[in-house]
Amino acid sequence: MLVSLNEIKKLVQIPADITTDELVKLIGSRLVEVEGTIDWSERYENIFVVKVISAEDIEGTHLHLCQIDAGKSEPVQVVCGAPNVHAGMFAVWIAPGAIVPSTWDDEHFKITMRPLRGYDSYGMLAGPDELGFDTEHSKIAEIDPKLNVAPGTPLKEVFDLDDVILDIENKSLTHRPDTFGLIGFAREVAGILGIKFEEPEIFSSELDAKLKSLEKSSNDFSIEIADSELCARYTAAIFETKDALEAEKYLTADAIFLAKAGMRAISKIVDATNIVMLMTGQPLHAFDYDKFVAVGGGKNPKIGVRLAEDKETLKLLDGKTIDLNHDDIIITSNNIPVALAGAMGGESTEIDASTHRVILESATFSLYNERKTQMAHGIFSEAITRFTKGQPAVGTRPALAYCIEKLHGEVSSYEDDAPGFNTKPEKITLSLDDINSLLGSEYSASVVKSTLENVGFTVDGEFTITAPLWRTDIHIKEDIIEEVGRLNGYDNITPTLPLKPMIGAERNQLFDLKREIRGVLSDKLNANEVLTYSFVSKALQEKAGEDVEDSYEIVNSISPELQVFRQSITPSLLEKVHDNLKAGFSDFTLYEMNQTSQKSLGLENILTPEGADSHGTPAIENRLALVTTGDFYQAMAYFKNLVEALHIKHLFISYDHAGDNNVIKDVKGFQRPAYLEDSRYVAVFIRTEDNMQVVPLGYIGEIKRSVAKKFKLEDTVSVFEISLDSLLRANRLDKISLNFSKFPSTTRDVTIETEKPYYDIECAIKGILEETPDLVYSLEPVSVYKAETNLKKANLSFRLTFANTQKTMTSSEISDIMSKVESIK
Amino acid sequence: MLEELKKELKALSAEYAKIKTLPPEERKSFGVEMNKKKQAILKKIEEAEAASESDNLEPLDLSAPAAPNSPIPTFKKGSKHPLMTELDRVVDIYQSMGFAVLEPRQLDDEFHMFDSLNFHKGHPARDGYDTFRTKEGFIPPAHTSTMQNRALVKYKENLEKGLPIAVVVPGRVFRNEDVDATHEHTFYQCEGIYVSKDATMGNLLGIFKHFFSTYYGQDLRIKTQPGYFPFTEPSFELLIEKPKSLGGKGDGWLELLGCGMIHPNVLKAAGINPDEYKGFAWGGGIDRLAMMKYGLTDVRHFESGNLKFLEEF
């Protein structure tokens, strides 16, 4: 919304010592977010009203050679192409050196003297478009000779152009329909300056009184509102007009008023309704009365307000026929749709050159329905913007009276149906302490009283507060407290810190675990943390072999790339692996911790209060996925180092061959990702801290060759994806055992030729060492070797270091152990 | 030099032999004197030897990445995501102030996104959030306020014990908008919630001022700007003066949070009596803090997964 400061100044006496800058700052800090200011003060420099002395055709062109009186001793020569240029007219001249106002915000086009068809042209005669008032390009602006402007008078002395226009962020006024008119906005400005707002005359005009007296006195028409929820109040008047459609010939103050609000002059009646809307916030709509009556069957005209029925259609003013739906409020003539209420009129009752009687509507409609209509039909006008804020019912008749007065219309009849207009004002009782204890302020009772009275509240005692009828947003104590705090400036409240008992903040275990993992993976193991989108494409899930049907699908996604909520993180990371390989990186490891979900996991009800309209939200899994450009063992090494650093004990790994009792082969309820290579993955499990149950943690493996191909990955890529929720439950033993021996230790390398898996041999060696009393040892793998001639057997080399904690070991004791180890097969 | 010192040492030993010729009462002081000289020479010898060792070193080009014929030292660059680092830092400060941490759920519902936050059904204010929706009507949260009701429910018993509810909600949120250098559909916010018997708006201003003064390591001025959120009353936006570390010279302002006193209906929705307890809540973006800190101009880096970007952190 654009708001002219000059218009505000016409409604409020701004103290002389407040500069424009200060005023804008105050508005920004106490009323509304000001997105920007458009300064017109220099925009119309060197632009003058001139009189055209002569305008002669330049042969063979559409151009005219003009001599103009610019108030100088000599006439000025200008070449002008507009068809409406003629001798004797008053026009607007942009002098050489001036900037064309419409280009002020972008290219800043400077007018110079330039030759045109052999004639020097000094400056230009401007059209409303170049002046930035309109998009009309076919003619130059003409000034009414009756204004008696002396040629050479600066344009900004004729019209109110030395102005600053505020660009207001509408969102911050969503709850304040009353401020969507200049009067309401100005009332707030008075309030923040601590000035009592003088309500302008228009709300108590004679015509308003006349309308009141006409009500129900004629039977030119009646009003029928189907539901007071849809339309709290509908007022309408019929008046005669001859030139409703005629466009204003001259550049007028009204056109400039409209331009400042980002609108343009169209015709007398449209301009009048727009100006009234901009002043009061109340949109109006005009119907051709005779057409309206004809559409409805010719007699007993009745204006109806009801919801549309599905299958009803309406041809709008813009020529489009729309399918109405059951949320649209429509205006009917004897039940036949003639307008989409609040949004756009219908073609069948359009004002045209033959119109001589007009029905002018001033009504309020349900903001909920208006919003649905706006969305369903894509209509975003100044009027519907106001209706979606919920215009107060109190404003309809004064706006109607004001508009008819502007049009000099002779009213013949008037009706007012207000089934939902609550004329009993909202009364709120609260104490000074209520105010000061919520704000942390020390306002006196008299400050509270004057603050509220300045903007139209009535204050009795300490305090019974009556809200004016246009303040439909005031219902509870806090609404009043907000007014007091805001109008006096929140910035005047002293910041203080609350006092609370010295109890430490509760830790969030998952948040802390993620932080810990980040420390291990990034700082210790030099992996790179990434973040990728929570939404992925169906194509990505299909590539990874996931069941797309099990994904939560976004119905209003931005693109197919972001259509489903992801079931796992690995596929997103594989894409990033590809991107980085392509960018020239090699040997890297990416990881991400984030949320995943699947429909088959069902819903969860987390901390939802009883009676809430919430039936559970999708179960969420917190996961860690790590992808590395290497084989299985590399992913495994990352995993093992991670769990070791986290002091996770009791880890079980499903090497599918092993005879160990701890190994679980059947992984029920924890589906193996389809993107893992069948023979190159393991499942891992942990024992829980609370009940010592064994629960699945996740999978480690190589990406299946066929899947890798789909991701355009040529070399082996390995991954682990684990559940952080499970990891959180893992039995973690922070206690470490540092069993040093003060006696000399022995280090021996041993190679065992075997057909068995590494794990079995490792267990066997450990078994031998552990059965020896008082022995401390370490067992490190050195190499795994297979001769090409015999792939069945492997040579597994270990480095074994051990010592006795009680004594120096004798060489026979050492060789005894070594011979046992060496005999393992 | 070294040779001369050694000769000197020899001469000294020869002179020391004279000790036998001296009368006994002089011998002690002579011995002490001689020993002093000896030590001085030994020290010089040591220094000279050390110097000659260093002199024997090959000259090195210290601007080179490695010694000749040696491998160039390299390190794999691990990195934490800058948004996570920032989030951690923000949460750290709040935790030190006594705030518990709750993370949002990335698929939530209408109740937590709107209903429980005093958005009337069908109210146009819901449009301002450009929410995504799933077929089932679930909503990826468009603000971290989806956790307000859960935070209030979870810690309601604090109030009965005379303790405040103090929670922050750091996490990922989503808005249905096209991505460009300054807009992302996926970004991070941190919400704060405080409820007690005597919470005031002054407290909200105090916490905000304290938090950002700590965060930027500088006492910062703050100011407000009116705003509208259905779930707070009064509602406003908070700004801080541009800190020195971001090139602030005491004139510019940064709009960082939307906030206000928690609307009585929001407290009621969690079963808290608004006549007895008051509270305030605030929320702000994390991406912007990180962008300003690192001088980033394109928000798209964050979700790019580009190692060139990541390795900077």
Interface residues (C-beta under 8 A of the other chain):
Chain A: G28 S29 R30 L31 V32 E33 K171 S172 L173 T174 H175 R176 L367 Y368 R371 K372 M375 T388 K389 S437 L438 L439 G440 S441 I476 E478 D479 I481 E482 G485 R486 G489 Y490 D491 I493 T494 P495 T496 L497 P498 K500 P501 I503 G504 A505 E506 R507 N508 L510 F511 K514 R515 R518 L521 S522 D523 K524 L525 N526 A527 N528 E529 V530 L531 T532 Y533 S534 F535 Y552 E553 I554 V555 N556 S557 I558 L562 F565 L573 E575 K576 D579 N580 A583 F585 D587 F588 L590 N594 Q595 S597 I606 L607 T608 P609 A612 D613 S614 H615 G616 T617 P618 I620
Chain B: F75 K76 K77 G78 S79 K80 H81 L83 M84 D88 V91 Y94 Q95 S96 M97 G98 F99 A100 V101 L102 E103 R105 Q106 L107 D108 D109 E110 F111 H112 D115 S116 K121 G122 H123 P124 A125 D127 G128 F132 R133 T134 K135 E136 F138 P140 N149 R150 V153 K154 G162 L163 P164 A166 P170 R172 F174 N176 E177 D178 V179 H185 T186 Y194 S196 D198 A199 T200 M201 G202 N203 L205 G206 I207 F208 K209 H210 I222 K223 T224 Q225 P226 G227 Y228 P230 E233 P234 S235 F236 E237 M261 H263 P264 A269 A270 G271 K278 F302 E303 G305 N306 L307 K308 L310 E311
